[in-house]
Amino acid sequence: MNNPKILFPLALIGIITTYLFVFGQEKTLELIQKEYLYLLAIIPLVAVFIYFKFKLKNYDLVDFNKNSNLSFKSIVMFFLIFQVVDYYSEGSFEGMISLWFLYWVMGIIALLLMENINFYRNYKLIS
């Protein structure tokens, strides 16, 4: 159940569906376009990820991140705390959910960074 390959696409579908239902198509596109710099930051991270993925394809990799995995329950608790803070700081339910896409993008960036660091450590170990 904690597989990011499944959770991230499902979360994106849920976010887009909620945005379309609450905000409509124009406001949804505006909210997504507002995060273009964060989306552009993903491009070099994906390039480094692909580079290491091909470079380390034939090697057994050590998972250096296995001790730093958060449980699903703790991730949900962090999300709920952020939602309460956002509700009060943004002033409404709509302000709160307008940040969901930003959280999703930051989650992708964090996941890519952790994977790239793990690949880099394995690369250094092999070299």
DRENPA-3360 file (N, C-alpha, C; in nm, 2 decimals, always signed):
BEGIN
1 = MNNPKILF = +0.08/-0.12/+0.00/+0.00/+0.00/+0.00/+0.09/+0.13/+0.00 ~ +0.21/+0.12/+0.05/+0.29/+0.23/+0.06/+0.38/+0.25/-0.06 ~ +0.34/+0.20/-0.17/+0.42/+0.20/-0.30/+0.40/+0.34/-0.36 ~ +0.51/+0.42/-0.37/+0.49/+0.56/-0.43/+0.45/+0.55/-0.58 ~ +0.49/+0.44/-0.65/+0.45/+0.43/-0.79/+0.30/+0.42/-0.81 ~ +0.23/+0.38/-0.70/+0.08/+0.38/-0.71/+0.02/+0.50/-0.64 ~ +0.08/+0.54/-0.53/+0.02/+0.65/-0.45/+0.03/+0.79/-0.52 ~ +0.14/+0.82/-0.58/+0.15/+0.95/-0.64/+0.06/+0.97/-0.76;
9 = PLALIGII = +0.05/+0.88/-0.85/-0.05/+0.90/-0.96/-0.20/+0.90/-0.91 ~ -0.23/+0.82/-0.81/-0.37/+0.82/-0.76/-0.39/+0.96/-0.68 ~ -0.29/+1.01/-0.61/-0.31/+1.13/-0.55/-0.33/+1.25/-0.65 ~ -0.25/+1.24/-0.76/-0.27/+1.35/-0.86/-0.41/+1.34/-0.92 ~ -0.46/+1.22/-0.95/-0.59/+1.21/-1.00/-0.69/+1.27/-0.90 ~ -0.68/+1.24/-0.78/-0.76/+1.29/-0.67/-0.76/+1.44/-0.66 ~ -0.64/+1.49/-0.67/-0.62/+1.64/-0.66/-0.69/+1.71/-0.78 ~ -0.66/+1.66/-0.90/-0.71/+1.72/-1.02/-0.87/+1.71/-1.02;
17 = TTYLFVFG = -0.92/+1.60/-0.98/-1.06/+1.58/-0.97/-1.13/+1.68/-0.87 ~ -1.07/+1.69/-0.75/-1.12/+1.78/-0.65/-1.11/+1.93/-0.70 ~ -1.00/+1.96/-0.76/-0.98/+2.10/-0.82/-1.09/+2.13/-0.92 ~ -1.11/+2.04/-1.01/-1.21/+2.06/-1.12/-1.35/+2.07/-1.06 ~ -1.38/+1.99/-0.95/-1.51/+2.00/-0.89/-1.53/+2.13/-0.81 ~ -1.43/+2.17/-0.74/-1.44/+2.29/-0.65/-1.42/+2.42/-0.73 ~ -1.31/+2.42/-0.81/-1.27/+2.55/-0.87/-1.31/+2.56/-1.02 ~ -1.33/+2.46/-1.09/-1.36/+2.47/-1.23/-1.23/+2.46/-1.31;
25 = QEKTLELI = -1.25/+2.45/-1.44/-1.13/+2.42/-1.53/-1.04/+2.54/-1.53 ~ -1.08/+2.66/-1.54/-0.99/+2.78/-1.56/-0.91/+2.80/-1.43 ~ -0.97/+2.79/-1.32/-0.90/+2.81/-1.19/-0.80/+2.70/-1.17 ~ -0.84/+2.58/-1.21/-0.75/+2.46/-1.19/-0.63/+2.48/-1.27 ~ -0.64/+2.52/-1.40/-0.53/+2.54/-1.49/-0.44/+2.65/-1.43 ~ -0.50/+2.76/-1.38/-0.43/+2.87/-1.32/-0.35/+2.82/-1.20 ~ -0.41/+2.74/-1.11/-0.33/+2.69/-0.99/-0.22/+2.60/-1.03 ~ -0.23/+2.52/-1.14/-0.12/+2.43/-1.18/-0.01/+2.51/-1.25;
33 = QKEYLYLL = -0.05/+2.61/-1.33/+0.05/+2.70/-1.40/+0.13/+2.78/-1.30 ~ +0.07/+2.81/-1.18/+0.13/+2.89/-1.08/+0.25/+2.82/-1.03 ~ +0.26/+2.69/-1.03/+0.37/+2.61/-0.98/+0.47/+2.57/-1.08 ~ +0.48/+2.65/-1.19/+0.56/+2.60/-1.30/+0.71/+2.59/-1.27 ~ +0.76/+2.68/-1.18/+0.90/+2.67/-1.14/+0.93/+2.54/-1.07 ~ +0.84/+2.50/-0.98/+0.86/+2.37/-0.91/+0.86/+2.25/-1.01 ~ +0.77/+2.26/-1.11/+0.76/+2.16/-1.21/+0.88/+2.16/-1.29 ~ +0.94/+2.27/-1.32/+1.07/+2.28/-1.40/+1.18/+2.22/-1.32;
41 = AIIPLVAV = +1.18/+2.23/-1.18/+1.28/+2.18/-1.10/+1.28/+2.02/-1.10 ~ +1.17/+1.96/-1.14/+1.17/+1.82/-1.15/+1.25/+1.77/-1.27 ~ +1.26/+1.84/-1.37/+1.33/+1.80/-1.50/+1.47/+1.75/-1.47 ~ +1.56/+1.84/-1.41/+1.70/+1.79/-1.39/+1.70/+1.67/-1.29 ~ +1.61/+1.67/-1.19/+1.61/+1.55/-1.10/+1.57/+1.43/-1.17 ~ +1.48/+1.43/-1.27/+1.45/+1.31/-1.34/+1.56/+1.27/-1.44 ~ +1.63/+1.37/-1.49/+1.75/+1.34/-1.58/+1.86/+1.27/-1.50 ~ +1.89/+1.32/-1.38/+1.99/+1.25/-1.29/+1.94/+1.11/-1.25;
49 = FIYFKFKL = +1.81/+1.10/-1.22/+1.75/+0.97/-1.19/+1.77/+0.87/-1.30 ~ +1.74/+0.91/-1.42/+1.75/+0.82/-1.54/+1.90/+0.79/-1.56 ~ +1.99/+0.89/-1.55/+2.13/+0.86/-1.57/+2.18/+0.75/-1.47 ~ +2.15/+0.77/-1.35/+2.19/+0.67/-1.25/+2.12/+0.54/-1.27 ~ +2.00/+0.54/-1.31/+1.92/+0.41/-1.33/+1.99/+0.33/-1.44 ~ +2.03/+0.39/-1.55/+2.10/+0.32/-1.65/+2.25/+0.29/-1.62 ~ +2.31/+0.37/-1.55/+2.45/+0.35/-1.51/+2.46/+0.23/-1.41 ~ +2.36/+0.22/-1.32/+2.37/+0.11/-1.22/+2.28/+0.00/-1.25;
57 = KNYDLVDF = +2.24/-0.02/-1.37/+2.14/-0.12/-1.41/+2.18/-0.26/-1.38 ~ +2.31/-0.30/-1.39/+2.35/-0.43/-1.38/+2.42/-0.46/-1.24 ~ +2.39/-0.37/-1.15/+2.45/-0.39/-1.01/+2.34/-0.41/-0.91 ~ +2.38/-0.49/-0.80/+2.30/-0.50/-0.69/+2.31/-0.37/-0.60 ~ +2.20/-0.31/-0.58/+2.20/-0.18/-0.51/+2.17/-0.20/-0.36 ~ +2.24/-0.12/-0.28/+2.21/-0.12/-0.13/+2.11/+0.00/-0.11 ~ +2.00/-0.03/-0.03/+1.90/+0.07/+0.00/+1.95/+0.15/+0.13 ~ +2.01/+0.26/+0.10/+2.06/+0.34/+0.21/+1.94/+0.42/+0.28;
65 = NKNSNLSF = +1.83/+0.42/+0.22/+1.71/+0.49/+0.27/+1.62/+0.41/+0.35 ~ +1.65/+0.28/+0.37/+1.55/+0.19/+0.43/+1.52/+0.22/+0.58 ~ +1.62/+0.29/+0.65/+1.59/+0.32/+0.79/+1.52/+0.46/+0.80 ~ +1.51/+0.53/+0.69/+1.45/+0.66/+0.70/+1.31/+0.67/+0.64 ~ +1.25/+0.55/+0.62/+1.11/+0.55/+0.56/+1.01/+0.58/+0.67 ~ +0.92/+0.67/+0.64/+0.81/+0.71/+0.73/+0.70/+0.62/+0.71 ~ +0.62/+0.59/+0.81/+0.50/+0.51/+0.80/+0.39/+0.59/+0.73 ~ +0.30/+0.52/+0.68/+0.18/+0.58/+0.61/+0.11/+0.66/+0.71;
73 = KSIVMFFL = +0.10/+0.61/+0.84/+0.02/+0.68/+0.94/+0.09/+0.82/+0.97 ~ +0.22/+0.82/+0.98/+0.29/+0.95/+1.01/+0.28/+1.05/+0.90 ~ +0.28/+1.00/+0.77/+0.26/+1.09/+0.66/+0.12/+1.15/+0.66 ~ +0.02/+1.07/+0.69/-0.12/+1.12/+0.70/-0.13/+1.22/+0.81 ~ -0.06/+1.20/+0.93/-0.07/+1.29/+1.04/+0.00/+1.42/+1.00 ~ +0.11/+1.42/+0.93/+0.18/+1.54/+0.88/+0.08/+1.62/+0.79 ~ +0.02/+1.55/+0.70/-0.07/+1.61/+0.60/-0.19/+1.68/+0.68 ~ -0.24/+1.61/+0.78/-0.36/+1.67/+0.85/-0.31/+1.79/+0.93;
81 = IFQVVDYY = -0.20/+1.79/+0.98/-0.15/+1.91/+1.06/-0.13/+2.02/+0.96 ~ -0.07/+2.00/+0.84/-0.06/+2.10/+0.74/-0.19/+2.15/+0.70 ~ -0.29/+2.07/+0.69/-0.42/+2.11/+0.64/-0.49/+2.20/+0.74 ~ -0.47/+2.18/+0.87/-0.53/+2.26/+0.98/-0.46/+2.40/+0.97 ~ -0.33/+2.40/+0.96/-0.25/+2.52/+0.95/-0.29/+2.60/+0.83 ~ -0.30/+2.53/+0.71/-0.34/+2.60/+0.59/-0.48/+2.65/+0.59 ~ -0.57/+2.58/+0.66/-0.71/+2.63/+0.67/-0.71/+2.77/+0.74 ~ -0.64/+2.78/+0.85/-0.64/+2.91/+0.92/-0.55/+3.01/+0.85;
89 = SEGSFEGM = -0.44/+2.98/+0.79/-0.35/+3.08/+0.73/-0.41/+3.12/+0.59 ~ -0.48/+3.04/+0.52/-0.53/+3.07/+0.39/-0.67/+3.13/+0.40 ~ -0.74/+3.11/+0.52/-0.86/+3.17/+0.55/-0.99/+3.09/+0.50 ~ -0.97/+2.98/+0.43/-1.09/+2.91/+0.39/-1.05/+2.77/+0.34 ~ -1.16/+2.69/+0.32/-1.14/+2.56/+0.27/-1.08/+2.56/+0.13 ~ -1.12/+2.66/+0.04/-1.07/+2.67/-0.09/-0.92/+2.71/-0.09 ~ -0.88/+2.79/+0.00/-0.74/+2.83/+0.01/-0.66/+2.71/+0.06 ~ -0.72/+2.63/+0.15/-0.64/+2.51/+0.20/-0.62/+2.41/+0.08;
97 = ISLWFLYW = -0.72/+2.38/+0.01/-0.70/+2.28/-0.10/-0.62/+2.33/-0.22 ~ -0.61/+2.46/-0.23/-0.54/+2.52/-0.34/-0.39/+2.49/-0.33 ~ -0.34/+2.44/-0.21/-0.20/+2.41/-0.19/-0.17/+2.26/-0.21 ~ -0.28/+2.18/-0.23/-0.26/+2.04/-0.25/-0.16/+2.00/-0.36 ~ -0.17/+2.07/-0.48/-0.09/+2.04/-0.59/+0.06/+2.07/-0.56 ~ +0.08/+2.18/-0.48/+0.21/+2.22/-0.44/+0.27/+2.11/-0.35 ~ +0.19/+2.06/-0.26/+0.24/+1.94/-0.17/+0.27/+1.82/-0.26 ~ +0.19/+1.80/-0.36/+0.22/+1.68/-0.44/+0.35/+1.70/-0.52;
105 = VMGIIALL = +0.37/+1.82/-0.57/+0.50/+1.84/-0.64/+0.62/+1.83/-0.55 ~ +0.60/+1.89/-0.43/+0.71/+1.88/-0.33/+0.74/+1.73/-0.29 ~ +0.63/+1.65/-0.28/+0.65/+1.51/-0.26/+0.73/+1.44/-0.37 ~ +0.70/+1.47/-0.49/+0.78/+1.42/-0.61/+0.92/+1.46/-0.60 ~ +0.94/+1.59/-0.57/+1.08/+1.64/-0.56/+1.16/+1.56/-0.44 ~ +1.09/+1.55/-0.33/+1.15/+1.48/-0.22/+1.18/+1.33/-0.25 ~ +1.09/+1.27/-0.32/+1.11/+1.13/-0.35/+1.23/+1.11/-0.45 ~ +1.23/+1.20/-0.55/+1.34/+1.20/-0.65/+1.48/+1.23/-0.58;
113 = LMENINFY = +1.48/+1.33/-0.49/+1.60/+1.36/-0.42/+1.65/+1.24/-0.34 ~ +1.56/+1.17/-0.27/+1.60/+1.06/-0.19/+1.66/+0.94/-0.28 ~ +1.59/+0.92/-0.39/+1.63/+0.82/-0.48/+1.77/+0.85/-0.54 ~ +1.79/+0.98/-0.58/+1.91/+1.02/-0.64/+2.03/+1.01/-0.54 ~ +2.00/+1.05/-0.42/+2.11/+1.03/-0.32/+2.14/+0.89/-0.30 ~ +2.04/+0.80/-0.29/+2.07/+0.66/-0.28/+2.15/+0.60/-0.40 ~ +2.11/+0.65/-0.52/+2.19/+0.61/-0.64/+2.33/+0.66/-0.63 ~ +2.35/+0.78/-0.59/+2.48/+0.84/-0.58/+2.57/+0.76/-0.48;
121 = RNYKLIS = +2.51/+0.73/-0.37/+2.59/+0.65/-0.27/+2.63/+0.51/-0.32 ~ +2.53/+0.45/-0.40/+2.57/+0.32/-0.46/+2.67/+0.34/-0.57 ~ +2.66/+0.45/-0.64/+2.76/+0.47/-0.75/+2.90/+0.49/-0.68 ~ +2.91/+0.57/-0.57/+3.04/+0.58/-0.51/+3.09/+0.45/-0.45 ~ +3.00/+0.37/-0.40/+3.03/+0.24/-0.34/+3.09/+0.15/-0.45 ~ +3.03/+0.15/-0.56/+3.08/+0.07/-0.67/+3.21/+0.12/-0.74 ~ +3.22/+0.25/-0.75/+3.34/+0.31/-0.81/+3.46/+0.29/-0.73;
% end
